[in-house]
Amino acid sequence: MFDPSKGMVIDLAVVGGGTAGLAVVQQVSVLDATGFSTCLVQYDKPCNPDYQVAYGILAKVEDYPFESDKMLFMDWRVPHLDSNKEVKQKTTKISTFIYAMPFPSKKIFLEETSLVARPGVAKEDIQERKVAWLQHLGIRIESIEEDERCIIQIGGPLPMITQRVVRIGGTAGMGQPSIGYMVARTLAAAPIAASYIIRYLGSESKSIFGSMK
């Protein structure tokens, strides 16, 4: 890769991995840390992954029917949809669950989640189910302090080994295949990947994979 601003050839580019976006080192390869939206990495098959979709709010409410020191965890029950056949039919096809974490001062964190689906559940459907749940329990929201919307890729194809681009994180298929968790595994792998790259930069090998023995 040629860097016209410095008039020299750049052999290692670290793409992603922070606010810098593109950090450049004068050596040998490309490290892609851009996540699942990469356009640099080649895969062994087309990418058609599942998705986890969630919508959560931290809200102040008039009251809630929970003990303030206990959390409702992954509640899959749907009695709140008995009076809404259209929404219940959608839920029968793709189930969702809800978290409820009460706080003092009548605050509560609520999150409706589709664990995994292909394609991902529409955010409007997620929101609709949460509203039905709130109405069923008689929880009236006074104000929303924060909200959380997330779409997490679950699974996907593995990158081809025989390519010059080195992968880490989402580009390397490091997401846990059932829940999508990836940050801890990526952080643990980063120093290992860095040590191999450093070893390679000091060698005469023509392939970074040749040094990983």
C-alpha positions in Angstrom: 0.0 0.0 0.0 1.5 3.4 -0.9 1.1 6.4 1.4 1.4 9.5 -0.8 1.7 11.8 2.2 4.9 10.2 3.3 6.2 8.9 0.0 6.7 5.4 1.2 5.2 2.0 1.0 3.1 0.9 4.0 3.1 -2.8 4.6 0.9 -3.1 7.8 -2.3 -1.2 8.3 -4.5 -1.6 11.4 -8.1 -0.9 10.3 -10.6 -0.1 13.0 -10.1 -0.8 16.7 -10.7 2.7 18.0 -11.4 6.3 17.2 -8.3 6.6 15.0 -10.1 4.5 12.4 -6.9 3.7 10.5 -3.5 3.4 12.2 -0.6 2.7 9.9 2.7 1.0 10.6 5.5 0.5 8.2 5.8 -3.2 7.9 4.0 -6.2 6.4 0.2 -6.9 6.6 -3.3 -5.7 7.2 -5.1 -6.2 10.5 -8.8 -5.8 10.2 -10.7 -4.9 13.4 -13.7 -3.2 11.8 -16.3 -5.8 13.0 -19.0 -7.4 11.0 -19.2 -4.7 8.4 -15.8 -5.4 6.9 -15.2 -5.2 3.2 -11.6 -6.4 3.4 -12.0 -10.0 4.6 -12.8 -12.9 2.3 -15.0 -15.7 3.7 -15.4 -19.4 2.8 -19.2 -19.0 2.1 -21.8 -16.2 1.7 -22.7 -14.4 5.0 -26.3 -15.0 6.0 -26.2 -14.9 9.8 -28.8 -14.9 12.6 -29.4 -11.8 14.7 -30.2 -11.1 18.3 -32.4 -7.9 18.6 -33.3 -6.1 21.8 -34.9 -2.9 23.0 -34.5 -1.7 26.5 -35.4 1.4 28.6 -34.5 2.8 32.0 -37.7 4.5 33.0 -39.3 6.2 36.0 -42.7 4.7 36.6 -45.7 5.3 38.9 -45.3 1.9 40.4 -44.2 -1.7 39.6 -45.4 -5.1 40.9 -41.9 -6.4 41.8 -39.7 -6.5 44.8 -37.0 -3.9 44.5 -34.2 -6.3 45.4 -35.1 -9.0 42.8 -34.7 -9.2 39.1 -37.0 -10.8 36.6 -34.7 -12.8 34.3 -35.5 -14.1 30.8 -39.3 -14.3 31.2 -40.7 -16.1 28.2 -44.3 -16.2 29.5 -46.9 -14.5 27.3 -50.2 -14.2 29.3 -50.1 -10.5 28.5 -50.8 -11.4 24.9 -53.9 -13.4 25.4 -56.1 -10.4 24.5 -54.0 -9.5 21.5 -54.1 -12.4 19.0 -52.2 -10.6 16.3 -49.1 -10.0 18.4 -49.4 -13.4 20.1 -49.3 -15.1 16.6 -46.1 -13.3 15.9 -44.7 -14.4 19.2 -45.6 -18.0 18.5 -43.5 -17.9 15.4 -40.5 -16.2 17.0 -40.4 -16.0 20.8 -39.0 -13.1 22.8 -38.3 -12.7 26.5 -38.1 -9.7 28.9 -35.8 -8.6 31.7 -37.0 -6.4 34.5 -34.6 -4.9 36.9 -36.3 -2.7 39.5 -34.4 0.2 41.3 -35.4 2.4 44.3 -37.2 5.6 43.6 -39.6 3.8 41.3 -37.1 3.3 38.5 -37.0 0.2 36.4 -34.9 -1.2 33.6 -36.9 -3.2 31.1 -35.6 -5.0 28.0 -37.4 -7.2 25.4 -35.1 -9.5 23.5 -35.3 -11.8 20.6 -32.5 -14.3 21.4 -31.9 -15.4 17.8 -33.7 -15.3 14.5 -33.0 -15.1 10.8 -33.8 -12.5 9.7 -33.8 -10.5 12.9 -37.1 -9.5 14.5 -38.2 -6.0 13.5 -37.6 -3.5 16.2 -41.3 -2.4 15.9 -42.4 -5.9 16.9 -40.0 -5.9 19.9 -41.4 -2.5 21.0 -45.0 -3.7 20.5 -44.5 -6.7 22.8 -42.9 -4.6 25.5 -45.9 -2.2 25.4 -48.3 -5.1 25.7 -46.4 -6.4 28.7 -46.4 -3.0 30.5 -50.1 -2.6 29.9 -50.8 -6.1 31.2 -49.0 -5.4 34.5 -50.4 -1.9 34.8 -47.0 -0.2 34.7 -47.3 3.4 33.7 -44.2 5.2 32.5 -43.7 8.8 33.7 -40.4 9.3 31.8 -37.7 7.4 30.0 -34.2 8.3 31.1 -32.2 6.1 28.7 -33.0 3.6 26.0 -31.0 0.8 24.4 -31.4 -0.6 20.9 -29.1 -3.4 19.8 -28.7 -5.8 16.9 -26.0 -8.4 17.4 -24.9 -10.8 14.7 -25.0 -14.4 15.7 -22.7 -16.9 13.9 -21.7 -16.4 10.3 -19.1 -17.9 8.0 -15.4 -18.2 9.0 -12.8 -16.2 7.2 -10.5 -17.9 4.7 -7.1 -18.6 6.2 -5.1 -18.1 3.0 -5.5 -14.3 2.7 -3.2 -11.5 3.6 -5.7 -9.7 5.8 -5.3 -10.7 9.5 -8.6 -10.7 11.4 -9.7 -10.1 14.9 -13.1 -9.7 16.6 -16.1 -9.7 14.4 -14.1 -10.1 11.2 -12.6 -13.3 12.6 -15.9 -14.9 13.5 -15.1 -14.6 17.2 -18.7 -14.0 18.3 -20.1 -16.7 20.6 -22.4 -18.6 18.3 -25.4 -18.8 20.6 -25.5 -15.4 22.3 -23.1 -13.2 20.3 -20.8 -12.2 23.2 -17.4 -11.3 21.8 -15.7 -8.5 23.7 -13.9 -10.6 26.4 -12.7 -13.1 23.8 -11.4 -10.4 21.5 -9.6 -8.6 24.3 -8.0 -11.9 25.4 -6.9 -12.7 21.8 -5.5 -9.2 21.1 -2.1 -9.6 22.9 -1.7 -13.1 21.4 -2.3 -11.7 17.9 0.0 -8.8 18.6 2.9 -11.1 19.8 2.7 -13.0 16.5 2.7 -9.9 14.4 5.7 -8.5 16.3 7.5 -11.8 15.9 6.7 -11.7 12.2 7.8 -8.1 11.7 11.2 -9.0 13.0 11.5 -12.1 10.7 12.2 -12.6 7.0 9.1 -14.8 6.6 6.8 -13.8 3.7 3.6 -15.0 5.5 2.4 -14.1 8.9 0.8 -17.5 9.1 4.2 -19.1 8.5 5.4 -17.7 11.9 2.4 -19.0 13.8 3.8 -22.5 14.6 
